[in-house]
Amino acid sequence: MLARTDDLIRAAPAVAAAVAVAVGGAATILGAWFFQYGLGLQPCPLCFEQRIPYYVGVPLALIVAAAAARRAPRPLVVAGLAAIALVMLCGAGLGAYHAGVEWHWWPGPQDCSGPIDKLGSARDLLTRLQSVSVVRCDEAAWRFLGLSLAGYNVLISLALTLIAVLGISRTLRVSD
């Protein structure tokens, strides 16, 4: 089995890289959903934004894998892998920003880490407060080994970026 995997990576590095990114990205989203729906950790607005690169990157990776498997032109496959790498790098940037907000290195968005300024009229205040559930962006809901979920997102996004870049490098080295 391991020999087959190694042969696939050597013969079709773009397919292997794109499939690895798709599987890793899908596993990451499933993990986020597990924390949200299984453990009840409600995501903040920045958490939701960090999911966007996965929602873009996973389908893109599947498209690139299918294109590479059907022997699409190499420049097209390389461009697809580069787009995947860029999307995942954006995900790492979003995760780093959120982790910095959690560590109070810089301020976060006003809607999830700033003070509540405008409460409106006193008559409607109680009604609004009963319907509002603010999940703060500057408080990590969970940490393991000192890293929050945002911190782990940085590591995962960088790893997926690296996989896409290695896919580009190996695809350019493979002879036709």
CNS distance restraints for C-alpha pairs under 8 A (distance, minus, plus):
assign (resid   1 and name CA) (resid   5 and name CA) 6.41 0.50 0.50
assign (resid   2 and name CA) (resid   6 and name CA) 6.24 0.50 0.50
assign (resid   3 and name CA) (resid   7 and name CA) 6.08 0.50 0.50
assign (resid   4 and name CA) (resid   8 and name CA) 6.12 0.50 0.50
assign (resid   5 and name CA) (resid   9 and name CA) 6.25 0.50 0.50
assign (resid   6 and name CA) (resid  10 and name CA) 6.29 0.50 0.50
assign (resid   7 and name CA) (resid  11 and name CA) 5.96 0.50 0.50
assign (resid   8 and name CA) (resid  12 and name CA) 5.54 0.50 0.50
assign (resid   8 and name CA) (resid  13 and name CA) 7.03 0.50 0.50
assign (resid   8 and name CA) (resid  16 and name CA) 6.89 0.50 0.50
assign (resid   9 and name CA) (resid  13 and name CA) 4.56 0.50 0.50
assign (resid   9 and name CA) (resid  14 and name CA) 7.96 0.50 0.50
assign (resid   9 and name CA) (resid  15 and name CA) 7.77 0.50 0.50
assign (resid   9 and name CA) (resid  16 and name CA) 5.52 0.50 0.50
assign (resid   9 and name CA) (resid  17 and name CA) 7.91 0.50 0.50
assign (resid  10 and name CA) (resid 170 and name CA) 7.91 0.50 0.50
assign (resid  10 and name CA) (resid 174 and name CA) 7.91 0.50 0.50
assign (resid  11 and name CA) (resid 174 and name CA) 7.63 0.50 0.50
assign (resid  12 and name CA) (resid  16 and name CA) 6.38 0.50 0.50
assign (resid  12 and name CA) (resid  68 and name CA) 7.67 0.50 0.50
assign (resid  12 and name CA) (resid  69 and name CA) 7.55 0.50 0.50
assign (resid  12 and name CA) (resid 171 and name CA) 7.47 0.50 0.50
assign (resid  13 and name CA) (resid  17 and name CA) 5.96 0.50 0.50
assign (resid  13 and name CA) (resid 167 and name CA) 5.45 0.50 0.50
assign (resid  13 and name CA) (resid 168 and name CA) 8.00 0.50 0.50
assign (resid  13 and name CA) (resid 170 and name CA) 5.98 0.50 0.50
assign (resid  13 and name CA) (resid 171 and name CA) 5.72 0.50 0.50
assign (resid  14 and name CA) (resid  18 and name CA) 5.97 0.50 0.50
assign (resid  14 and name CA) (resid  64 and name CA) 7.82 0.50 0.50
assign (resid  14 and name CA) (resid  65 and name CA) 6.73 0.50 0.50
assign (resid  14 and name CA) (resid  68 and name CA) 6.22 0.50 0.50
assign (resid  14 and name CA) (resid  77 and name CA) 7.16 0.50 0.50
assign (resid  14 and name CA) (resid  78 and name CA) 7.81 0.50 0.50
assign (resid  14 and name CA) (resid  81 and name CA) 7.48 0.50 0.50
assign (resid  14 and name CA) (resid 167 and name CA) 5.05 0.50 0.50
assign (resid  14 and name CA) (resid 168 and name CA) 6.82 0.50 0.50
assign (resid  14 and name CA) (resid 170 and name CA) 7.65 0.50 0.50
assign (resid  14 and name CA) (resid 171 and name CA) 5.89 0.50 0.50
assign (resid  15 and name CA) (resid  19 and name CA) 5.99 0.50 0.50
assign (resid  15 and name CA) (resid  64 and name CA) 7.36 0.50 0.50
assign (resid  15 and name CA) (resid  65 and name CA) 4.51 0.50 0.50
assign (resid  15 and name CA) (resid  66 and name CA) 7.39 0.50 0.50
assign (resid  15 and name CA) (resid  68 and name CA) 5.67 0.50 0.50
assign (resid  15 and name CA) (resid  69 and name CA) 6.13 0.50 0.50
assign (resid  16 and name CA) (resid  20 and name CA) 6.03 0.50 0.50
assign (resid  16 and name CA) (resid  65 and name CA) 7.51 0.50 0.50
assign (resid  16 and name CA) (resid 167 and name CA) 7.56 0.50 0.50
assign (resid  17 and name CA) (resid  21 and name CA) 6.20 0.50 0.50
assign (resid  17 and name CA) (resid  65 and name CA) 7.97 0.50 0.50
assign (resid  17 and name CA) (resid 163 and name CA) 5.80 0.50 0.50
assign (resid  17 and name CA) (resid 164 and name CA) 5.72 0.50 0.50
assign (resid  17 and name CA) (resid 166 and name CA) 7.50 0.50 0.50
assign (resid  17 and name CA) (resid 167 and name CA) 5.10 0.50 0.50
assign (resid  18 and name CA) (resid  22 and name CA) 6.14 0.50 0.50
assign (resid  18 and name CA) (resid  61 and name CA) 4.81 0.50 0.50
assign (resid  18 and name CA) (resid  62 and name CA) 6.58 0.50 0.50
assign (resid  18 and name CA) (resid  64 and name CA) 6.32 0.50 0.50
assign (resid  18 and name CA) (resid  65 and name CA) 5.18 0.50 0.50
assign (resid  18 and name CA) (resid  81 and name CA) 7.13 0.50 0.50
assign (resid  18 and name CA) (resid 164 and name CA) 6.79 0.50 0.50
assign (resid  18 and name CA) (resid 167 and name CA) 7.63 0.50 0.50
assign (resid  19 and name CA) (resid  23 and name CA) 6.05 0.50 0.50
assign (resid  19 and name CA) (resid  61 and name CA) 6.56 0.50 0.50
assign (resid  19 and name CA) (resid  62 and name CA) 6.54 0.50 0.50
assign (resid  19 and name CA) (resid  65 and name CA) 6.09 0.50 0.50
assign (resid  20 and name CA) (resid  24 and name CA) 5.91 0.50 0.50
assign (resid  20 and name CA) (resid 160 and name CA) 7.94 0.50 0.50
assign (resid  20 and name CA) (resid 163 and name CA) 7.51 0.50 0.50
assign (resid  21 and name CA) (resid  25 and name CA) 5.77 0.50 0.50
assign (resid  21 and name CA) (resid  57 and name CA) 7.91 0.50 0.50
assign (resid  21 and name CA) (resid  58 and name CA) 6.94 0.50 0.50
assign (resid  21 and name CA) (resid  61 and name CA) 6.42 0.50 0.50
assign (resid  21 and name CA) (resid 160 and name CA) 5.56 0.50 0.50
assign (resid  21 and name CA) (resid 163 and name CA) 6.97 0.50 0.50
assign (resid  21 and name CA) (resid 164 and name CA) 7.16 0.50 0.50
assign (resid  22 and name CA) (resid  26 and name CA) 5.97 0.50 0.50
assign (resid  22 and name CA) (resid  57 and name CA) 7.26 0.50 0.50
assign (resid  22 and name CA) (resid  58 and name CA) 4.56 0.50 0.50
assign (resid  22 and name CA) (resid  59 and name CA) 7.24 0.50 0.50
assign (resid  22 and name CA) (resid  61 and name CA) 5.40 0.50 0.50
assign (resid  22 and name CA) (resid  62 and name CA) 6.24 0.50 0.50
assign (resid  23 and name CA) (resid  27 and name CA) 6.05 0.50 0.50
assign (resid  23 and name CA) (resid  58 and name CA) 7.70 0.50 0.50
assign (resid  24 and name CA) (resid  28 and name CA) 6.19 0.50 0.50
assign (resid  24 and name CA) (resid 160 and name CA) 7.26 0.50 0.50
assign (resid  25 and name CA) (resid  29 and name CA) 6.34 0.50 0.50
assign (resid  25 and name CA) (resid  54 and name CA) 5.73 0.50 0.50
assign (resid  25 and name CA) (resid  57 and name CA) 7.38 0.50 0.50
assign (resid  25 and name CA) (resid  58 and name CA) 5.87 0.50 0.50
assign (resid  25 and name CA) (resid 160 and name CA) 7.74 0.50 0.50
assign (resid  26 and name CA) (resid  30 and name CA) 6.12 0.50 0.50
assign (resid  26 and name CA) (resid  54 and name CA) 7.39 0.50 0.50
assign (resid  26 and name CA) (resid  58 and name CA) 6.55 0.50 0.50
assign (resid  27 and name CA) (resid  31 and name CA) 6.06 0.50 0.50
assign (resid  28 and name CA) (resid  32 and name CA) 6.26 0.50 0.50
assign (resid  28 and name CA) (resid 156 and name CA) 7.94 0.50 0.50
assign (resid  29 and name CA) (resid  33 and name CA) 6.19 0.50 0.50
assign (resid  29 and name CA) (resid  51 and name CA) 7.05 0.50 0.50
assign (resid  29 and name CA) (resid  54 and name CA) 7.06 0.50 0.50
assign (resid  30 and name CA) (resid  34 and name CA) 6.09 0.50 0.50
assign (resid  31 and name CA) (resid  35 and name CA) 6.31 0.50 0.50
assign (resid  32 and name CA) (resid  36 and name CA) 6.20 0.50 0.50
assign (resid  33 and name CA) (resid  37 and name CA) 5.71 0.50 0.50
assign (resid  33 and name CA) (resid  38 and name CA) 7.32 0.50 0.50
assign (resid  34 and name CA) (resid  38 and name CA) 4.70 0.50 0.50
assign (resid  34 and name CA) (resid  39 and name CA) 6.51 0.50 0.50
assign (resid  35 and name CA) (resid  39 and name CA) 4.91 0.50 0.50
assign (resid  35 and name CA) (resid  40 and name CA) 6.32 0.50 0.50
assign (resid  35 and name CA) (resid  41 and name CA) 5.61 0.50 0.50
assign (resid  35 and name CA) (resid  42 and name CA) 7.96 0.50 0.50
assign (resid  36 and name CA) (resid  40 and name CA) 4.97 0.50 0.50
assign (resid  36 and name CA) (resid  41 and name CA) 4.76 0.50 0.50
assign (resid  36 and name CA) (resid  42 and name CA) 5.39 0.50 0.50
assign (resid  36 and name CA) (resid  43 and name CA) 6.71 0.50 0.50
assign (resid  37 and name CA) (resid  41 and name CA) 7.39 0.50 0.50
assign (resid  41 and name CA) (resid 141 and name CA) 6.78 0.50 0.50
assign (resid  42 and name CA) (resid 135 and name CA) 6.94 0.50 0.50
assign (resid  43 and name CA) (resid  47 and name CA) 5.38 0.50 0.50
assign (resid  43 and name CA) (resid  48 and name CA) 6.56 0.50 0.50
assign (resid  43 and name CA) (resid 135 and name CA) 6.79 0.50 0.50
assign (resid  44 and name CA) (resid  48 and name CA) 6.59 0.50 0.50
assign (resid  44 and name CA) (resid 112 and name CA) 7.11 0.50 0.50
assign (resid  44 and name CA) (resid 134 and name CA) 7.78 0.50 0.50
assign (resid  44 and name CA) (resid 135 and name CA) 5.00 0.50 0.50
assign (resid  44 and name CA) (resid 136 and name CA) 6.06 0.50 0.50
assign (resid  44 and name CA) (resid 137 and name CA) 5.56 0.50 0.50
assign (resid  45 and name CA) (resid  49 and name CA) 6.40 0.50 0.50
assign (resid  45 and name CA) (resid 112 and name CA) 6.95 0.50 0.50
assign (resid  45 and name CA) (resid 135 and name CA) 7.82 0.50 0.50
assign (resid  45 and name CA) (resid 137 and name CA) 7.06 0.50 0.50
assign (resid  46 and name CA) (resid  50 and name CA) 6.26 0.50 0.50
assign (resid  46 and name CA) (resid  94 and name CA) 7.91 0.50 0.50
assign (resid  46 and name CA) (resid  98 and name CA) 6.48 0.50 0.50
assign (resid  46 and name CA) (resid 137 and name CA) 6.47 0.50 0.50
assign (resid  47 and name CA) (resid  51 and name CA) 6.79 0.50 0.50
assign (resid  47 and name CA) (resid  98 and name CA) 7.87 0.50 0.50
assign (resid  47 and name CA) (resid 137 and name CA) 7.97 0.50 0.50
assign (resid  47 and name CA) (resid 150 and name CA) 7.43 0.50 0.50
assign (resid  48 and name CA) (resid  52 and name CA) 7.19 0.50 0.50
assign (resid  49 and name CA) (resid  94 and name CA) 7.60 0.50 0.50
assign (resid  50 and name CA) (resid  54 and name CA) 7.86 0.50 0.50
assign (resid  50 and name CA) (resid  91 and name CA) 5.97 0.50 0.50
assign (resid  50 and name CA) (resid  94 and name CA) 5.89 0.50 0.50
assign (resid  50 and name CA) (resid  95 and name CA) 6.37 0.50 0.50
assign (resid  50 and name CA) (resid 153 and name CA) 7.98 0.50 0.50
assign (resid  51 and name CA) (resid  55 and name CA) 6.35 0.50 0.50
assign (resid  51 and name CA) (resid  91 and name CA) 7.81 0.50 0.50
assign (resid  52 and name CA) (resid  56 and name CA) 6.26 0.50 0.50
assign (resid  52 and name CA) (resid  91 and name CA) 7.82 0.50 0.50
assign (resid  53 and name CA) (resid  57 and name CA) 5.59 0.50 0.50
assign (resid  53 and name CA) (resid  87 and name CA) 5.62 0.50 0.50
assign (resid  53 and name CA) (resid  88 and name CA) 6.14 0.50 0.50
assign (resid  53 and name CA) (resid  90 and name CA) 7.03 0.50 0.50
assign (resid  53 and name CA) (resid  91 and name CA) 5.46 0.50 0.50
assign (resid  54 and name CA) (resid  58 and name CA) 5.62 0.50 0.50
assign (resid  54 and name CA) (resid  88 and name CA) 7.51 0.50 0.50
assign (resid  54 and name CA) (resid  91 and name CA) 7.75 0.50 0.50
assign (resid  55 and name CA) (resid  59 and name CA) 7.07 0.50 0.50
assign (resid  56 and name CA) (resid  60 and name CA) 6.25 0.50 0.50
assign (resid  56 and name CA) (resid  87 and name CA) 7.50 0.50 0.50
assign (resid  57 and name CA) (resid  61 and name CA) 5.88 0.50 0.50
assign (resid  57 and name CA) (resid  84 and name CA) 5.75 0.50 0.50
assign (resid  57 and name CA) (resid  87 and name CA) 6.26 0.50 0.50
assign (resid  57 and name CA) (resid  88 and name CA) 6.95 0.50 0.50
assign (resid  58 and name CA) (resid  62 and name CA) 6.33 0.50 0.50
assign (resid  59 and name CA) (resid  63 and name CA) 6.23 0.50 0.50
assign (resid  60 and name CA) (resid  64 and name CA) 6.16 0.50 0.50
assign (resid  60 and name CA) (resid  80 and name CA) 7.58 0.50 0.50
assign (resid  60 and name CA) (resid  84 and name CA) 6.87 0.50 0.50
assign (resid  61 and name CA) (resid  65 and name CA) 6.01 0.50 0.50
assign (resid  61 and name CA) (resid  80 and name CA) 7.80 0.50 0.50
assign (resid  61 and name CA) (resid  81 and name CA) 7.57 0.50 0.50
assign (resid  61 and name CA) (resid  84 and name CA) 6.63 0.50 0.50
assign (resid  62 and name CA) (resid  66 and name CA) 6.15 0.50 0.50
assign (resid  63 and name CA) (resid  67 and name CA) 6.09 0.50 0.50
assign (resid  64 and name CA) (resid  68 and name CA) 5.96 0.50 0.50
assign (resid  64 and name CA) (resid  77 and name CA) 6.24 0.50 0.50
assign (resid  64 and name CA) (resid  80 and name CA) 5.85 0.50 0.50
assign (resid  64 and name CA) (resid  81 and name CA) 7.06 0.50 0.50
assign (resid  65 and name CA) (resid  69 and name CA) 6.02 0.50 0.50
assign (resid  66 and name CA) (resid  70 and name CA) 6.24 0.50 0.50
assign (resid  67 and name CA) (resid  71 and name CA) 6.34 0.50 0.50
assign (resid  67 and name CA) (resid  72 and name CA) 5.27 0.50 0.50
assign (resid  67 and name CA) (resid  77 and name CA) 6.98 0.50 0.50
assign (resid  68 and name CA) (resid  72 and name CA) 5.42 0.50 0.50
assign (resid  68 and name CA) (resid  74 and name CA) 7.96 0.50 0.50
assign (resid  68 and name CA) (resid  77 and name CA) 6.06 0.50 0.50
assign (resid  72 and name CA) (resid  76 and name CA) 6.81 0.50 0.50
assign (resid  72 and name CA) (resid  77 and name CA) 6.62 0.50 0.50
assign (resid  73 and name CA) (resid  77 and name CA) 6.50 0.50 0.50
assign (resid  74 and name CA) (resid  78 and name CA) 6.03 0.50 0.50
assign (resid  74 and name CA) (resid 171 and name CA) 7.69 0.50 0.50
assign (resid  74 and name CA) (resid 172 and name CA) 7.91 0.50 0.50
assign (resid  75 and name CA) (resid  79 and name CA) 6.01 0.50 0.50
assign (resid  76 and name CA) (resid  80 and name CA) 6.18 0.50 0.50
assign (resid  77 and name CA) (resid  81 and name CA) 6.25 0.50 0.50
assign (resid  78 and name CA) (resid  82 and name CA) 6.07 0.50 0.50
assign (resid  78 and name CA) (resid 168 and name CA) 5.58 0.50 0.50
assign (resid  78 and name CA) (resid 171 and name CA) 7.33 0.50 0.50
assign (resid  78 and name CA) (resid 172 and name CA) 7.91 0.50 0.50
assign (resid  79 and name CA) (resid  83 and name CA) 6.13 0.50 0.50
assign (resid  80 and name CA) (resid  84 and name CA) 6.28 0.50 0.50
assign (resid  81 and name CA) (resid  85 and name CA) 6.15 0.50 0.50
assign (resid  81 and name CA) (resid 164 and name CA) 5.53 0.50 0.50
assign (resid  81 and name CA) (resid 165 and name CA) 7.17 0.50 0.50
assign (resid  81 and name CA) (resid 167 and name CA) 7.09 0.50 0.50
assign (resid  81 and name CA) (resid 168 and name CA) 6.29 0.50 0.50
assign (resid  82 and name CA) (resid  86 and name CA) 6.15 0.50 0.50
assign (resid  82 and name CA) (resid 164 and name CA) 6.96 0.50 0.50
assign (resid  82 and name CA) (resid 165 and name CA) 7.01 0.50 0.50
assign (resid  82 and name CA) (resid 168 and name CA) 7.23 0.50 0.50
assign (resid  83 and name CA) (resid  87 and name CA) 6.14 0.50 0.50
assign (resid  84 and name CA) (resid  88 and name CA) 6.16 0.50 0.50
assign (resid  84 and name CA) (resid 161 and name CA) 7.29 0.50 0.50
assign (resid  84 and name CA) (resid 164 and name CA) 6.57 0.50 0.50
assign (resid  85 and name CA) (resid  89 and name CA) 6.01 0.50 0.50
assign (resid  85 and name CA) (resid 160 and name CA) 7.28 0.50 0.50
assign (resid  85 and name CA) (resid 161 and name CA) 4.49 0.50 0.50
assign (resid  85 and name CA) (resid 162 and name CA) 7.36 0.50 0.50
assign (resid  85 and name CA) (resid 164 and name CA) 5.36 0.50 0.50
assign (resid  85 and name CA) (resid 165 and name CA) 6.41 0.50 0.50
assign (resid  86 and name CA) (resid  90 and name CA) 6.21 0.50 0.50
assign (resid  86 and name CA) (resid 161 and name CA) 7.28 0.50 0.50
assign (resid  87 and name CA) (resid  91 and name CA) 6.39 0.50 0.50
assign (resid  88 and name CA) (resid  92 and name CA) 6.32 0.50 0.50
assign (resid  88 and name CA) (resid 157 and name CA) 5.20 0.50 0.50
assign (resid  88 and name CA) (resid 158 and name CA) 6.89 0.50 0.50
assign (resid  88 and name CA) (resid 160 and name CA) 6.44 0.50 0.50
assign (resid  88 and name CA) (resid 161 and name CA) 5.37 0.50 0.50
assign (resid  89 and name CA) (resid  93 and name CA) 6.29 0.50 0.50
assign (resid  89 and name CA) (resid 157 and name CA) 6.38 0.50 0.50
assign (resid  89 and name CA) (resid 158 and name CA) 6.34 0.50 0.50
assign (resid  89 and name CA) (resid 161 and name CA) 5.95 0.50 0.50
assign (resid  90 and name CA) (resid  94 and name CA) 6.23 0.50 0.50
assign (resid  91 and name CA) (resid  95 and name CA) 6.16 0.50 0.50
assign (resid  91 and name CA) (resid 153 and name CA) 7.62 0.50 0.50
assign (resid  91 and name CA) (resid 154 and name CA) 7.16 0.50 0.50
assign (resid  91 and name CA) (resid 157 and name CA) 5.87 0.50 0.50
assign (resid  92 and name CA) (resid  96 and name CA) 6.05 0.50 0.50
assign (resid  92 and name CA) (resid 153 and name CA) 6.64 0.50 0.50
assign (resid  92 and name CA) (resid 154 and name CA) 4.37 0.50 0.50
assign (resid  92 and name CA) (resid 155 and name CA) 7.29 0.50 0.50
assign (resid  92 and name CA) (resid 156 and name CA) 7.84 0.50 0.50
assign (resid  92 and name CA) (resid 157 and name CA) 5.02 0.50 0.50
assign (resid  92 and name CA) (resid 158 and name CA) 5.98 0.50 0.50
assign (resid  93 and name CA) (resid  97 and name CA) 6.13 0.50 0.50
assign (resid  93 and name CA) (resid 154 and name CA) 7.21 0.50 0.50
assign (resid  94 and name CA) (resid  98 and name CA) 6.21 0.50 0.50
assign (resid  94 and name CA) (resid 154 and name CA) 7.92 0.50 0.50
assign (resid  95 and name CA) (resid  99 and name CA) 6.04 0.50 0.50
assign (resid  95 and name CA) (resid 150 and name CA) 4.88 0.50 0.50
assign (resid  95 and name CA) (resid 151 and name CA) 6.28 0.50 0.50
assign (resid  95 and name CA) (resid 153 and name CA) 5.67 0.50 0.50
assign (resid  95 and name CA) (resid 154 and name CA) 5.06 0.50 0.50
assign (resid  96 and name CA) (resid 100 and name CA) 6.07 0.50 0.50
assign (resid  96 and name CA) (resid 150 and name CA) 7.00 0.50 0.50
assign (resid  96 and name CA) (resid 151 and name CA) 6.68 0.50 0.50
assign (resid  96 and name CA) (resid 154 and name CA) 5.97 0.50 0.50
assign (resid  97 and name CA) (resid 101 and name CA) 6.30 0.50 0.50
assign (resid  98 and name CA) (resid 102 and name CA) 6.25 0.50 0.50
assign (resid  98 and name CA) (resid 108 and name CA) 7.60 0.50 0.50
assign (resid  98 and name CA) (resid 137 and name CA) 7.26 0.50 0.50
assign (resid  98 and name CA) (resid 138 and name CA) 7.79 0.50 0.50
assign (resid  98 and name CA) (resid 150 and name CA) 6.09 0.50 0.50
assign (resid  99 and name CA) (resid 103 and name CA) 6.24 0.50 0.50
assign (resid  99 and name CA) (resid 148 and name CA) 7.22 0.50 0.50
assign (resid  99 and name CA) (resid 150 and name CA) 5.36 0.50 0.50
assign (resid  99 and name CA) (resid 151 and name CA) 5.67 0.50 0.50
assign (resid 100 and name CA) (resid 104 and name CA) 6.03 0.50 0.50
assign (resid 100 and name CA) (resid 105 and name CA) 5.12 0.50 0.50
assign (resid 100 and name CA) (resid 106 and name CA) 6.23 0.50 0.50
assign (resid 101 and name CA) (resid 105 and name CA) 5.97 0.50 0.50
assign (resid 101 and name CA) (resid 106 and name CA) 5.53 0.50 0.50
assign (resid 101 and name CA) (resid 107 and name CA) 5.80 0.50 0.50
assign (resid 101 and name CA) (resid 108 and name CA) 5.33 0.50 0.50
assign (resid 101 and name CA) (resid 137 and name CA) 6.98 0.50 0.50
assign (resid 101 and name CA) (resid 138 and name CA) 5.20 0.50 0.50
assign (resid 102 and name CA) (resid 137 and name CA) 6.63 0.50 0.50
assign (resid 102 and name CA) (resid 138 and name CA) 4.08 0.50 0.50
assign (resid 102 and name CA) (resid 139 and name CA) 5.33 0.50 0.50
assign (resid 102 and name CA) (resid 140 and name CA) 5.95 0.50 0.50
assign (resid 103 and name CA) (resid 138 and name CA) 7.22 0.50 0.50
assign (resid 104 and name CA) (resid 138 and name CA) 6.86 0.50 0.50
assign (resid 107 and name CA) (resid 113 and name CA) 7.43 0.50 0.50
assign (resid 107 and name CA) (resid 114 and name CA) 7.97 0.50 0.50
assign (resid 108 and name CA) (resid 112 and name CA) 7.28 0.50 0.50
assign (resid 108 and name CA) (resid 113 and name CA) 5.55 0.50 0.50
assign (resid 108 and name CA) (resid 114 and name CA) 7.26 0.50 0.50
assign (resid 108 and name CA) (resid 137 and name CA) 6.91 0.50 0.50
assign (resid 108 and name CA) (resid 138 and name CA) 6.82 0.50 0.50
assign (resid 109 and name CA) (resid 113 and name CA) 5.92 0.50 0.50
assign (resid 109 and name CA) (resid 114 and name CA) 6.85 0.50 0.50
assign (resid 109 and name CA) (resid 137 and name CA) 7.91 0.50 0.50
assign (resid 110 and name CA) (resid 114 and name CA) 4.42 0.50 0.50
assign (resid 110 and name CA) (resid 115 and name CA) 7.23 0.50 0.50
assign (resid 112 and name CA) (resid 134 and name CA) 6.79 0.50 0.50
assign (resid 112 and name CA) (resid 135 and name CA) 6.56 0.50 0.50
assign (resid 112 and name CA) (resid 136 and name CA) 4.82 0.50 0.50
assign (resid 112 and name CA) (resid 137 and name CA) 5.27 0.50 0.50
assign (resid 112 and name CA) (resid 138 and name CA) 7.58 0.50 0.50
assign (resid 113 and name CA) (resid 136 and name CA) 5.43 0.50 0.50
assign (resid 113 and name CA) (resid 137 and name CA) 5.42 0.50 0.50
assign (resid 113 and name CA) (resid 138 and name CA) 5.54 0.50 0.50
assign (resid 119 and name CA) (resid 125 and name CA) 6.70 0.50 0.50
assign (resid 120 and name CA) (resid 124 and name CA) 7.35 0.50 0.50
assign (resid 120 and name CA) (resid 125 and name CA) 6.85 0.50 0.50
assign (resid 121 and name CA) (resid 125 and name CA) 6.30 0.50 0.50
assign (resid 122 and name CA) (resid 126 and name CA) 7.68 0.50 0.50
assign (resid 124 and name CA) (resid 128 and name CA) 6.21 0.50 0.50
assign (resid 125 and name CA) (resid 129 and name CA) 6.06 0.50 0.50
assign (resid 126 and name CA) (resid 130 and name CA) 6.26 0.50 0.50
assign (resid 127 and name CA) (resid 131 and name CA) 6.65 0.50 0.50
assign (resid 128 and name CA) (resid 132 and name CA) 6.19 0.50 0.50
assign (resid 140 and name CA) (resid 148 and name CA) 5.99 0.50 0.50
assign (resid 140 and name CA) (resid 149 and name CA) 7.74 0.50 0.50
assign (resid 141 and name CA) (resid 148 and name CA) 7.58 0.50 0.50
assign (resid 142 and name CA) (resid 148 and name CA) 5.76 0.50 0.50
assign (resid 142 and name CA) (resid 149 and name CA) 6.85 0.50 0.50
assign (resid 143 and name CA) (resid 147 and name CA) 5.17 0.50 0.50
assign (resid 143 and name CA) (resid 148 and name CA) 4.33 0.50 0.50
assign (resid 143 and name CA) (resid 149 and name CA) 6.86 0.50 0.50
assign (resid 144 and name CA) (resid 148 and name CA) 6.55 0.50 0.50
assign (resid 147 and name CA) (resid 151 and name CA) 5.28 0.50 0.50
assign (resid 147 and name CA) (resid 152 and name CA) 6.48 0.50 0.50
assign (resid 148 and name CA) (resid 152 and name CA) 6.39 0.50 0.50
assign (resid 149 and name CA) (resid 153 and name CA) 6.07 0.50 0.50
assign (resid 150 and name CA) (resid 154 and name CA) 6.46 0.50 0.50
assign (resid 151 and name CA) (resid 155 and name CA) 6.68 0.50 0.50
assign (resid 152 and name CA) (resid 156 and name CA) 6.13 0.50 0.50
assign (resid 153 and name CA) (resid 157 and name CA) 5.84 0.50 0.50
assign (resid 154 and name CA) (resid 158 and name CA) 6.06 0.50 0.50
assign (resid 155 and name CA) (resid 159 and name CA) 6.14 0.50 0.50
assign (resid 156 and name CA) (resid 160 and name CA) 6.20 0.50 0.50
assign (resid 157 and name CA) (resid 161 and name CA) 6.08 0.50 0.50
assign (resid 158 and name CA) (resid 162 and name CA) 6.12 0.50 0.50
assign (resid 159 and name CA) (resid 163 and name CA) 6.23 0.50 0.50
assign (resid 160 and name CA) (resid 164 and name CA) 6.30 0.50 0.50
assign (resid 161 and name CA) (resid 165 and name CA) 6.23 0.50 0.50
assign (resid 162 and name CA) (resid 166 and name CA) 6.03 0.50 0.50
assign (resid 163 and name CA) (resid 167 and name CA) 6.10 0.50 0.50
assign (resid 164 and name CA) (resid 168 and name CA) 6.32 0.50 0.50
assign (resid 165 and name CA) (resid 169 and name CA) 6.24 0.50 0.50
assign (resid 166 and name CA) (resid 170 and name CA) 6.06 0.50 0.50
assign (resid 167 and name CA) (resid 171 and name CA) 5.86 0.50 0.50
assign (resid 168 and name CA) (resid 172 and name CA) 6.18 0.50 0.50
assign (resid 169 and name CA) (resid 173 and name CA) 6.48 0.50 0.50
assign (resid 170 and name CA) (resid 174 and name CA) 6.22 0.50 0.50
